[in-house]
Amino acid sequence: MPSMKQLQYLKKIVETGSYHQAAEQLFIAQSALSRQILLLEDELGFQIFNRELRQIRLTPAGAYFYKKTSQLLQALQQSTLQAQELSQGKQAYFTLAHSSSIGLSENFLQKTQQFALMQQVSMEIGQYSSEQQIELLTNRQLDIGILRLPVLTHDYAELELVEYQKERLYAVLPSQHALANCTVLQVSDLKNEKFVSVPHPERGGMSYVLRSLCVASGFNPQPAAVRSRKRMQLILVQQGFGVSIIAESMIDRTLMAVNYVPLSDQAAYAQVVIAYHRQASPLLKNYVQDLCDVSSS
């Protein structure tokens, strides 16, 4: 197993672009630095640097290894600082994530800002799929997840899932589309359309909701030539590649040449929940409760 010291040495060499400069900044002999990198390569079973070139140049395997380990070192450094702050009673630190199909509303952001300021909480917001959030929450690598049900093939036993909001679904169409100016649509109205977002067979969330709606209306969504399950799908609709079905929080009113038409089907809603570990702190649970109070008001 590579040591932390070896990873720090590797990072310094890449940052400086020189064994000599790296050794100077690390206050060690260049020969000792070179020996540690050779030991690291022997441990890994591949060359990190291309020694056929005069310049410091990572091999493809070395570049991949460096990228991943740099992220680990950065995360470790951040975690150390946060733990030191907590030990000194300075502030709490929460990590929060949401899936790409869930937009964070103005009310959500205002409540989060108020909570962070009043409670002296530091927060970091990221974006992961619902499946990734469940795994990270279970492993205590994430504090709060905002995800869309259902999440398939995952065990929630260690987590609390709190209902956050029920979003209405909309058809997204190019503004020149024959159905674009309808007041409401049924999912069945889209059976002959090409979809810029098609369900993944092993995904839950919005992907599952979309497929379920289409199947219940008697058809499978036909894929467009270019597709995306992310917010990019709105651009694809704008450019005329096809249509899509999205939840209300994904609507982007700044986009031109795109119309959003609500779906009238009884099941045309998507459920969003907030998830956290059962052993979460009372402070975190209070924050979640505040968010849910705002959502229901």
N, C-alpha and C positions, 0 to 999 in steps of 0.2 A: 504493500500500500504506500503510495507517495506520501511523504511527510509535508506538513504545512510549510516548513522551511524551504523545501525544494520548490514548492509551488510559488512561494514568494520570490525565490531566486529567479525562477522562470519569468515571472511577471516583470521583474526589474530589467532583465535582459531585453525583453521585447520592448519595454517602454523606452529604454535608452538606446536600443539598437546596437549595443556594444557590450562585450564581455568586460572590457577594461573599465568603462564608465560604470557599469553595474556593480563591479567589484569595489570600486572606489566609494560609491554611494552606500554599499552594504557593509563597508569597512572590513572586507575580507580579502584574502589573496586571490588573484585571478585564477591561479592553479586550483585552489580549493573550490572556487565557483564552478570551473569546468568539470572537476571531478564529480560534484554533486549532480550536474546535468547528465553526465554519462551514467551515473548510478540510477538516475530517474529513468532514462531511456532504457536501461537494462531491465528495470522493474516493469516498465510498460510494455516492452517488447517491440517498440518501433522508434525510429528516429524522429526527434522533435525538430531539429534544425537541419537544413540542407548544407552540408559541409563542402559541397563542390563549388559553392559560390563564396566570394570574398565578403560580401555583405551578409549580415544576419538575416536569414530568410527561413520562415517556418515551412515545414513540409505540410501537405494537405492534412495529414493526421495530426501533426503538431498544432496547426492552426485551429482545428476543431477542439483539440484537448485544451489549448490555451483559452479559447473563448468560453468553454464551459467552466473551467477552473477559476477563471477571472470572475465570473458571476458568483461562484461559491465564495471566493475570498471577499468580494464586495458585500455579499449577504452576511458573511460572518462578522465583518467589520461593523456593519450597520447594527446587527444583533447585539454585538458587544457594547456599542455606544448606548443602545436603548436599554440594555440590562443595567448598565452603570447608572443611567438616569433614574431608572426605577428603584435601584438600590439606595439612591440618594433622596428618594421621595420627590423627585422633580416632576415627573409626569407619566401618565399611562400611554401606551402605544398600541393602536389597533391597526390591523391590516384588513382591508375590505375589498371584495371583488364582485363584479357583476358580469353576466354573460353579454355577448355582443348584441343580442336581440332585445336587451332591456336598457332603455335610456333612463338616465338619472334625472328626475324632474327638478324644477327650480325649488319646489317645497322641500324635497329631499336634501338638496345642497344647502339650503338656508338652515334647515334643522341641524344638519351635520356641522355647519360652521358655528352655530350657536352652542351646540353641545361641546365642541372642541375648545371653544374659548372659555366657557363657563367651568368646565371640568379640567381644564389644562391638559387636554388629551391631544396627542399627536397622531395623525391618521394618514395612511397611504392607501390610495384607491388604485386597483388594477383591474384587468379584464381577463377572465378565464371562462371556458365552457362550463356548463352546469356540472358535467361529469368530473371535470378537473377540480371544481370547487368542492364537491363532496369529498373527494380524496384528500385534498389539502386540509379541509376542515377536520376530517377524521384524524389526520396525522398531526393536528395542532400547528400546521404551517400557515394557516389562514384563520382569522378570527371571525369574520362575518362574510357570508355569501348571499348574494341576491340572485336567485336562479328561477328558471321557469320549469314548472312541472309538466310532464313527468320526467324524472331522471331514471333511465333504465339501468339494469344490472348493477345497482349499487345498494349497499346496506346503510340505512340511516340510523341504526341502533344507538350510536353514540351522539346523535345530533338532535337538536330541537329545530323543528320547522314551523315557523309562524306565518300565517297568511298575511300577505302584504297588500296585494292589489289584484283585481280581476280586470284584465284589459280587453277592451273590444278590439276585434280584428277588422282590418281594412284591406280591400283590394287596391293595389297600386298599379296604375295604368299610364301609358303615355297620354298627354293631354289631347292628342289627335285621335285617340282610339274611339271606336264607335260607342263604347260603354262608359267613357270617361266622365260624361256629364249626368249620369244616372244619380238619383238621390240615394238609392240603396241597391245592392246586388245580392244575389244568392251565389253560393260557391259553384253551383251547377252552371251558372252563366259563364264560367271560365273553363269549362271542360275542353274546349277546342283551342285554348290558348297555350303558348309556350311559356313555361315558368323559368325565370332567371334564378330561382332558388328551389332546388328539389330536395326532398327528404333524404337524409342519410339512413340506411337500413338499421344501423345500430345506435342511432342518436335519439334521445328524448327531446324535451323542450319544444321549441317552436317547430323544429323539423318534424317531430312526431305529431304535433297539433295540425300542421299543414296536411300531412298525409292522411290523417284520420278524417279531416273534414272532406277532403277530395274523395276518399274511398266511400264515405257515408253518402256522398252525392253521386256515386256510381261511376267514378273514373279515377285513374291514376294521373297525377300531373305530368304533362309532357315536358321534357327538359329543353330549354333554349340552348343555342349553340355556345353561348358564354354564360356562366353561372357564378353565383356567390351566395353563401349563407350568411355573409356579414353585411354590414351597412352599405357596402359597395353595390349591393343589389339595387338600391334606389337609383344609382347612377346608370346602371344597366337598363333599368326601365326607362329612364329619361332618354337614353340613347336609342330606344326602340328595339332592344333585344328581346323583350317579352314583358310579362306581367309578374306580379308577386302578391303574396298575402303576408301582411305584417301586423304586429301589435301596435297599439296606439302610441306607445312611447317611442317607437322608431320613426314616427312621422317627422319629416324635415321640411318645414314650410319655406325654407330658403331656396329649395330646388325649383327651377323653372321647368315648364313643360311636363309636369307630373301631377296627376290627380289622384286623390285618396277618396275611395268610396266605401262607406261602411257596409259590412255584410249583415244581412238580416237573419241568417240562420240562427236557430236557438243555441247551437253549440259554438257559435263564432266568438269565443272568448278564450283567453289564455291566462292561466293562473301563475302568479308570481309569489314566491315565498322568501322570507329571510331565514337563513340557517346559521346556527352557531353550535358549538360544542356544549354538551350538557354540563360540563365542568367550568364553563365560562364564568368570569368574574361578575359580581353584582352590578358593577359599573357598566359593563358591556350589555348586560341584560336590560338595564335601564335605558341605554341608548336605543336598543332595538324596540323597546316598548314605546319610546318617544316617536320613532319613525313610524310605527304602526298606528299610533294615535293621529299623526298628521295625515297618513294615508286614508284613514277612515273618516276624517272630519270633512 
